[in-house]
Amino acid sequence: MASFPSTSNDEPSPSGTMKALIHTSRGLPLSVLRLSYNLPIPRIASPTDVLIKISHASLDPGASMLTNLIPMTFRTKPSIPETDFSGTVIAAGKAVSPSRELIPGAKVCGSAPLAGMILHGRGVLAEYVVVPAENMVLKPEGVGWEEAAGLPVVGLVALSVMDLARVKKGERILVNGASGGIGSVVVQMAKQAVGEEGRVVAVCSGRNEGMVKGLGADEVIDYQEHAPVWKYLEQRFGAEPFNVILDCRGVQELFIHCPRYLKEGKPFVTVGPAPPDYSFFGVLPIVGSMISNALWPRWLGGVDRPYLSARGFKSLEGLGRVSRLAEEGLKVPIDSVWDLEDALKAYEVVMSRHARGKVVVKM
């Protein structure tokens, strides 16, 4: 049972225990994660920290890789995974500016620092978490808890994709991986950018066509029906190539063949090559692919199109932009919501790579 002796904007001394999903060894989530019922509730250690009671947390495929890649030698035991959350402020440190309105009871969403999650186990699959004030914003008006939890990283990466792409009105855009967490947000941003006179062509599974068209795509290509997709794209769009390709899935062959359907000098913007699996030897080759894609010269066999990698760097400014877009109507599709006790089932969905939007865990 948790008790909080103070609810003012000052450093509290919470006591009690909480539930959390933890791991004490390296491995894939389904193998190493377990539920603990007696972890101590974290304390505010910095005057710029905020104590949050978590409502929902969203799962990210990257976390599945990190639990398997980072040796526990470099991590605190036990370690709690994941970074994106929505929840309620319990208390804030003395140096948190009143202008932030992070008072007890405030509804917020944000993303805990990745370094804190990796090195110190301060993830958000728990009933409570301490997060720096700069890593959260007030929950957007009209946005539910589930969607708010799924918003931060996908929104930040989608913004990076669009900032790099510099999409203009009237352009023809290809979005690959259009039904995933990032892709479903990018489709909306891309359609807003090109306007009614432009065209957004989306690649995803045929079963997701209705969802993706509902987000703004003008055309949906079923990658299963038209495999290999790059050949189909060459046939369909070789004469009228795209202005920009936004790859939210990380398909290497799509980049290798893109000069056949992407205008000369136009960018191929990606979230990075997808690993064949979540093992160390599955992830390692993608680093080499990213370097060679960006730097390998054409005269040595490189691809003759700019290769730009999006990043989801967390900042208060970026979270503010994402929040405003959500208030203006940007949607984060939710694949499914799971109780904390069923979090391993949620990870099964994430690791299948066929989630339709974000997978969320309710505390």
URGI-V885119 format. One record per pair of residues at least 12 apart in sequence whose C-alpha atoms are under 10 Angstrom apart, sorted by the first residue. I is the first residue (numbers start at 1). J is the second residue. If there is no record, write none. Layout:
i = {I I}
j = {J J}
//
This chain:
i = {1 1 1 1 1 1 2 2 2 2 2 2 2 3 3 3 3 4 4 4 6 6 6 7 7 7 7 7 7 7 8 8 8 8 8 8 8 9 9 9 9 9 9 9 9 9 9 9 9 9 10 10 10 10 10 10 10 10 10 10 10 11 11 11 11 11 11 11 11 11 11 11 11 11 11 12 12 12 12 12 12 12 12 12 12 13 13 13 13 13 13 14 14 14 14 14 14 14 14 15 15 15 15 16 16 16 16 16 17 17 17 17 17 17 17 17 17 18 18 18 18 18 18 18 18 18 18 19 19 19 19 19 19 19 19 19 19 19 19 19 19 20 20 20 20 20 20 20 20 20 20 20 20 20 20 20 20 20 20 20 20 20 20 21 21 21 21 21 21 21 21 21 21 21 21 21 21 21 21 21 21 21 21 22 22 22 22 22 22 22 22 22 22 22 22 22 23 23 23 23 23 23 23 23 23 23 23 24 24 24 24 24 24 24 24 24 25 25 25 25 25 25 25 25 25 25 26 26 26 26 26 26 26 26 26 27 27 27 27 27 27 27 27 27 27 27 28 28 28 28 28 28 28 28 28 28 28 29 29 29 29 29 29 29 29 29 29 29 29 30 30 30 30 30 30 30 30 31 31 32 32 33 33 33 33 33 33 34 34 34 34 35 35 35 35 35 35 35 36 36 36 37 39 39 39 40 41 41 41 41 41 41 42 42 42 42 43 43 43 44 44 44 44 44 44 44 45 45 46 46 46 46 46 46 46 46 47 47 47 47 47 47 47 48 48 48 48 48 48 48 48 48 48 49 49 49 49 49 49 49 49 49 49 49 49 50 50 50 50 50 50 50 50 50 50 50 50 50 50 50 50 50 50 51 51 51 51 51 51 51 51 51 51 51 51 51 51 51 52 52 52 52 52 52 52 52 52 52 52 52 52 52 52 52 52 52 52 52 53 53 53 53 53 53 53 53 53 53 53 53 53 53 53 53 53 54 54 54 54 54 54 54 54 54 54 54 54 54 54 54 54 54 54 55 55 55 55 55 55 55 55 55 55 55 55 55 55 55 55 55 55 55 56 56 56 56 56 56 56 56 56 56 56 56 56 56 56 56 56 56 56 56 56 56 56 57 57 57 57 57 57 57 57 57 57 57 57 57 57 57 57 57 57 57 57 57 57 57 57 57 57 57 57 58 58 58 58 58 58 58 58 58 58 58 58 58 58 58 58 58 58 58 58 58 58 58 58 58 59 59 59 59 59 59 59 59 59 59 59 59 59 59 59 59 59 59 60 60 60 60 60 60 60 60 60 60 60 60 60 60 61 61 61 61 61 61 61 62 62 63 63 63 63 63 63 63 63 64 64 64 64 64 64 64 65 65 65 65 65 65 65 65 66 66 66 66 66 66 66 67 67 67 67 67 67 68 68 68 69 69 69 69 69 69 70 70 70 71 72 72 73 74 74 74 75 75 75 75 75 75 76 76 76 76 76 76 76 77 77 77 78 78 78 79 79 79 79 79 79 79 80 80 80 80 80 80 80 80 80 80 81 81 81 81 81 81 81 81 81 82 82 82 82 82 82 82 82 82 82 82 82 83 83 83 83 83 83 83 83 83 83 83 83 83 83 83 84 84 84 84 84 84 84 84 84 84 84 84 84 84 84 84 84 84 84 85 85 85 85 85 85 85 85 85 85 85 85 85 85 85 85 85 85 85 85 85 86 86 86 86 86 86 86 86 86 86 86 86 86 86 86 86 86 86 86 86 87 87 87 87 87 87 87 87 87 87 87 87 87 87 87 87 88 88 88 88 88 88 88 88 88 88 88 89 89 89 89 89 89 89 89 89 89 89 89 90 90 90 90 90 90 90 90 91 91 91 91 91 92 92 92 92 92 93 93 95 96 96 96 97 100 100 100 100 100 101 101 102 102 102 102 106 106 106 107 107 107 107 107 107 108 108 108 108 108 108 108 108 109 109 109 109 109 109 109 109 109 109 109 109 109 109 109 110 110 110 110 110 110 110 110 110 110 110 110 110 110 110 110 110 110 110 110 111 111 111 111 111 111 111 111 111 111 111 111 111 111 111 111 112 112 112 112 112 112 112 112 112 112 112 113 113 113 113 113 114 114 116 124 125 125 125 125 125 126 126 126 126 127 127 127 128 133 134 134 134 134 134 135 135 135 135 135 135 135 136 136 136 136 136 136 137 137 137 137 137 137 137 138 138 138 139 139 139 139 140 140 140 140 140 140 140 140 141 141 141 141 141 142 142 142 142 143 143 143 143 143 143 143 145 145 146 146 146 146 146 146 146 146 146 146 147 147 147 147 147 147 147 147 148 148 148 148 149 149 149 149 149 149 150 150 150 150 150 150 150 150 150 150 150 151 151 151 151 151 151 151 151 151 151 151 151 152 152 152 152 152 152 152 152 153 153 153 153 153 153 153 153 153 154 154 154 154 154 154 154 154 154 154 154 154 155 155 155 155 155 155 155 155 155 155 155 155 155 155 155 156 156 156 156 156 156 156 156 156 156 156 156 157 157 157 157 157 157 157 157 157 157 157 157 157 157 158 158 158 158 158 158 158 158 158 158 158 158 158 158 158 158 158 159 159 159 159 159 159 159 159 159 159 160 160 160 160 160 160 160 160 160 160 161 161 161 161 161 161 161 161 161 161 161 161 161 161 161 161 162 162 162 162 162 162 162 163 163 164 164 164 164 164 164 164 164 164 165 165 165 165 165 165 165 165 165 165 165 165 166 166 166 166 167 167 167 167 167 167 167 167 168 168 168 168 168 168 168 168 169 169 169 169 169 169 169 169 169 169 170 170 170 170 170 170 170 170 170 170 171 171 171 171 171 171 171 171 171 171 171 171 171 172 172 172 172 172 172 172 172 172 172 172 172 172 172 172 173 173 173 173 173 173 173 173 173 173 173 173 173 173 173 173 173 174 174 174 174 174 174 174 174 174 174 174 174 174 174 174 174 174 174 174 174 174 175 175 175 175 175 175 175 175 175 175 175 175 175 175 175 175 175 176 176 176 176 176 176 176 176 176 176 176 176 176 176 176 176 177 177 177 177 177 177 177 177 177 177 177 177 178 178 178 178 178 178 178 178 178 178 178 178 178 178 178 178 178 178 178 178 179 179 179 179 179 179 179 179 179 179 179 179 179 179 179 179 179 179 179 179 180 180 180 180 180 180 180 180 180 180 180 180 180 180 180 181 181 181 181 181 181 181 181 181 181 181 182 182 182 182 182 182 182 182 183 183 183 183 183 183 183 183 183 183 183 184 184 184 184 184 184 184 184 184 184 184 184 184 185 185 185 185 185 185 185 185 186 186 186 186 186 186 187 187 187 187 187 187 187 187 187 187 187 187 188 188 188 188 188 188 188 188 188 188 188 189 189 189 189 190 190 190 191 191 191 191 192 196 196 198 199 199 199 199 199 200 200 200 200 200 200 200 201 201 201 201 201 201 201 201 201 202 202 202 202 202 202 202 202 202 202 203 203 203 203 203 203 203 203 203 203 203 204 204 204 204 204 204 204 204 205 205 205 205 205 205 205 205 206 206 206 206 206 206 207 207 208 208 208 209 209 211 211 211 212 212 215 215 215 215 221 228 228 229 229 230 230 230 230 230 230 230 230 231 231 231 231 231 232 233 233 233 233 233 233 234 234 234 234 234 234 235 235 236 237 237 237 238 238 238 238 238 238 239 239 239 240 240 240 240 241 241 241 241 241 241 241 242 242 242 242 242 242 242 242 242 243 243 243 243 243 243 243 243 244 244 244 244 244 244 244 244 245 245 245 245 245 245 245 245 245 245 246 246 246 246 246 246 246 247 247 247 247 247 247 247 247 248 248 248 248 248 248 248 249 249 249 249 249 249 250 250 250 250 250 250 250 250 251 251 251 251 251 251 252 252 252 252 252 252 252 252 252 253 254 255 255 255 255 255 255 255 255 255 255 256 256 256 256 256 257 257 257 258 258 258 259 259 259 262 263 264 264 264 265 265 265 266 266 266 266 267 267 267 267 267 268 268 268 268 268 269 269 269 269 269 270 270 270 270 270 270 271 271 271 271 271 272 272 272 272 272 272 272 272 272 272 273 273 273 273 273 273 273 273 274 275 277 278 290 290 290 291 292 293 293 293 293 293 294 294 294 294 295 331 332 332 333 333 333 333 334 334 334 334 334 334 335 335 335 335 335 335 335 335 335 336 336 336 336 336 336 336 336 337 337 337 337 337 338 338 338 338 338 339 339 339 339 340 340 340 340 341 341 341 342 342 343 343 343 343 343 346 346 346 347 347 347}
j = {15 16 17 18 38 41 14 15 16 17 18 40 41 15 16 17 41 16 90 91 90 91 104 89 90 91 92 103 104 105 90 91 92 93 94 103 104 50 90 91 92 93 94 95 96 97 98 102 103 104 44 47 48 50 91 92 93 94 95 96 103 43 44 45 46 47 48 49 50 51 91 92 93 94 95 43 44 45 50 51 90 91 92 93 94 41 42 43 44 45 91 40 41 42 43 44 51 90 91 40 41 42 43 38 39 40 41 42 36 37 38 39 40 41 42 127 128 36 37 38 39 40 41 42 126 127 128 35 36 37 38 39 40 41 125 126 127 128 340 341 363 33 34 35 36 37 38 39 40 41 78 79 80 81 123 124 125 126 127 128 340 341 363 33 34 35 36 37 39 78 79 80 81 82 123 124 125 126 127 340 341 343 344 34 35 36 39 77 78 79 80 81 121 123 125 126 35 36 67 72 76 77 78 79 80 81 121 67 72 75 76 77 78 79 80 121 67 68 70 71 72 73 75 77 78 79 66 67 68 69 70 71 72 73 75 64 65 66 67 68 69 70 71 72 278 279 63 64 65 66 67 68 69 278 279 347 351 63 64 65 66 67 68 81 343 344 347 348 351 64 343 344 345 346 347 348 351 68 344 67 68 67 79 80 81 343 344 80 341 343 344 125 126 340 341 342 343 344 78 126 341 126 78 126 127 128 53 126 127 128 129 130 122 128 129 130 128 129 130 91 92 93 129 130 131 132 93 130 92 93 94 95 96 130 131 132 92 93 94 95 96 132 133 92 93 94 95 96 97 131 132 133 134 91 92 93 94 95 96 130 131 132 133 134 135 89 90 91 92 93 94 96 102 103 104 129 130 131 132 133 134 135 136 87 88 89 90 91 92 93 102 104 128 129 130 131 132 133 85 86 87 88 89 90 91 92 104 105 106 107 108 109 124 127 128 129 130 131 85 86 87 88 89 90 91 105 107 108 124 126 127 128 129 130 363 85 86 87 88 89 90 108 109 124 125 126 127 128 129 145 149 362 363 85 86 87 88 107 108 109 124 125 126 127 128 145 146 148 149 361 362 363 84 85 86 87 109 124 125 126 127 145 146 147 148 149 150 337 338 339 340 360 361 362 363 82 83 84 85 86 87 109 110 111 123 124 125 126 127 145 146 147 148 149 150 337 338 340 359 360 361 362 363 82 83 84 85 86 111 124 125 146 147 148 149 150 151 152 153 334 337 338 346 358 359 360 361 362 81 82 83 84 85 124 125 149 150 343 346 347 349 350 358 359 360 361 81 82 83 84 150 153 154 181 347 350 351 358 359 360 82 278 347 350 351 352 353 82 278 81 82 83 114 117 118 278 347 81 82 278 279 347 350 351 275 277 278 279 280 282 283 351 81 82 117 118 278 279 280 79 80 81 82 118 278 278 279 280 278 279 280 281 283 284 118 119 280 118 118 119 119 118 119 120 116 117 118 119 120 121 116 117 118 119 120 121 122 119 120 121 120 121 122 117 118 119 120 121 122 123 117 118 120 121 122 123 124 125 126 129 114 117 118 121 122 123 124 125 126 111 112 113 114 117 118 121 122 123 124 125 126 110 111 112 113 114 116 117 122 123 124 125 131 149 152 153 109 110 111 112 113 114 123 124 125 135 136 148 149 150 151 152 153 154 360 108 109 110 111 112 123 124 125 129 136 145 146 147 148 149 150 151 152 360 361 362 107 108 109 110 111 124 136 137 138 139 144 145 146 147 148 149 150 151 152 362 105 106 107 108 109 110 127 128 129 138 139 145 146 148 149 363 102 103 104 105 106 107 108 109 128 138 139 101 102 103 104 105 106 107 108 109 128 130 138 102 103 104 105 106 107 128 130 103 104 105 106 130 104 130 131 132 133 132 133 133 132 133 134 133 133 134 136 137 138 137 138 133 136 137 138 137 138 139 137 138 139 140 141 145 136 137 138 139 140 145 148 149 135 136 137 138 139 140 145 147 148 149 150 151 152 319 323 131 132 133 134 135 136 137 138 139 148 149 150 151 152 153 314 315 316 319 323 123 124 131 132 134 135 136 137 149 150 151 152 153 314 315 319 124 129 130 131 132 133 134 135 136 152 314 131 132 134 135 314 313 314 131 363 340 343 361 362 363 340 361 362 363 340 362 363 363 316 314 315 316 317 319 152 314 315 316 317 318 319 152 314 315 316 319 320 152 316 317 319 320 322 323 319 320 323 151 323 326 327 320 322 323 324 325 326 327 328 323 324 326 327 328 326 327 328 329 323 326 327 329 330 331 332 360 362 332 333 334 336 337 358 359 360 361 362 326 331 332 333 334 358 359 360 323 326 331 332 332 358 359 360 361 362 181 182 331 332 333 334 357 358 359 360 361 181 182 185 319 322 323 326 330 331 332 333 358 312 314 318 319 320 322 323 332 181 182 311 312 313 314 318 319 322 180 181 182 183 184 185 186 312 322 332 357 358 181 182 185 186 312 318 319 321 322 323 325 326 330 331 332 182 310 311 312 313 314 315 318 319 320 321 322 182 183 185 186 248 270 271 309 310 311 312 313 314 318 181 182 183 184 185 186 187 188 189 190 246 248 271 310 311 312 322 182 185 186 189 310 311 312 318 321 322 186 269 270 271 309 310 311 312 313 318 182 186 189 190 246 247 248 268 269 270 271 308 309 310 311 312 186 189 190 193 246 269 310 269 310 246 267 268 269 270 308 309 310 311 190 243 244 245 246 266 267 268 269 270 308 310 190 193 244 267 189 190 191 192 193 194 243 244 190 192 193 194 195 198 243 244 190 191 192 193 194 195 196 197 198 199 191 193 194 195 196 197 198 199 200 243 190 191 193 194 195 196 197 198 199 200 242 243 244 190 191 194 197 198 199 200 201 240 241 242 243 244 245 262 187 190 191 194 198 199 200 201 202 217 241 242 243 244 245 246 262 187 190 199 200 201 202 203 217 219 220 233 241 242 243 244 245 246 247 261 262 268 187 190 200 201 202 203 204 217 220 244 245 246 247 248 249 269 270 201 202 203 204 220 221 223 245 246 247 248 249 250 251 254 270 202 203 204 205 223 246 247 248 249 250 251 354 201 202 203 204 205 208 209 211 212 213 215 217 220 221 246 247 248 249 356 357 202 203 204 205 207 208 209 211 212 213 215 248 249 333 335 354 355 356 357 358 204 208 212 248 249 332 333 334 335 353 354 355 356 357 358 248 249 332 333 334 335 355 356 357 358 359 247 248 249 271 332 333 357 358 202 203 204 212 246 247 248 249 271 356 357 202 211 212 215 216 217 248 331 332 333 356 357 358 212 215 248 330 331 332 333 357 215 216 246 247 248 330 200 201 202 212 213 214 215 216 217 218 246 248 200 212 213 214 215 216 217 329 330 331 332 215 216 325 330 216 217 246 215 216 217 218 216 216 218 218 216 217 218 219 242 213 216 217 218 219 220 242 213 216 217 218 219 220 221 242 245 216 217 218 219 220 221 222 223 246 247 217 219 220 221 222 223 224 229 247 248 249 220 221 222 223 224 249 354 356 220 221 222 223 224 225 354 356 220 221 222 223 224 225 222 356 220 222 356 221 222 333 356 357 333 356 330 331 332 333 233 253 254 253 254 253 254 255 256 257 258 260 261 254 257 258 260 261 261 254 257 258 260 261 262 257 258 259 260 261 262 260 261 261 260 261 262 258 259 260 261 262 263 260 261 263 260 261 262 263 258 259 260 261 262 263 264 258 259 260 261 262 263 264 266 267 261 262 263 264 265 266 267 268 261 262 263 265 266 267 268 269 258 261 262 263 266 267 268 269 270 307 267 268 269 270 271 308 310 268 269 270 271 272 273 309 310 269 270 271 272 273 274 310 270 271 272 273 274 353 269 270 271 272 273 274 275 286 270 271 272 273 274 275 270 272 273 274 275 286 289 290 293 273 268 268 269 270 273 293 303 304 305 306 307 293 302 303 304 305 303 304 305 303 304 305 303 304 305 305 305 304 305 306 304 305 306 304 305 306 307 304 305 306 307 308 305 306 307 308 309 306 307 308 309 310 290 307 308 309 310 311 308 309 310 311 312 286 287 289 290 293 307 308 309 310 311 285 286 287 288 289 290 293 309 286 287 351 351 307 308 309 307 307 305 306 307 308 309 306 307 308 309 307 357 357 358 356 357 358 359 355 356 357 358 359 360 349 350 354 355 356 357 358 359 360 349 355 356 357 358 359 360 361 358 359 360 361 362 359 360 361 362 363 360 361 362 363 360 361 362 363 361 362 363 361 362 359 360 361 362 363 359 360 361 359 360 361}
//
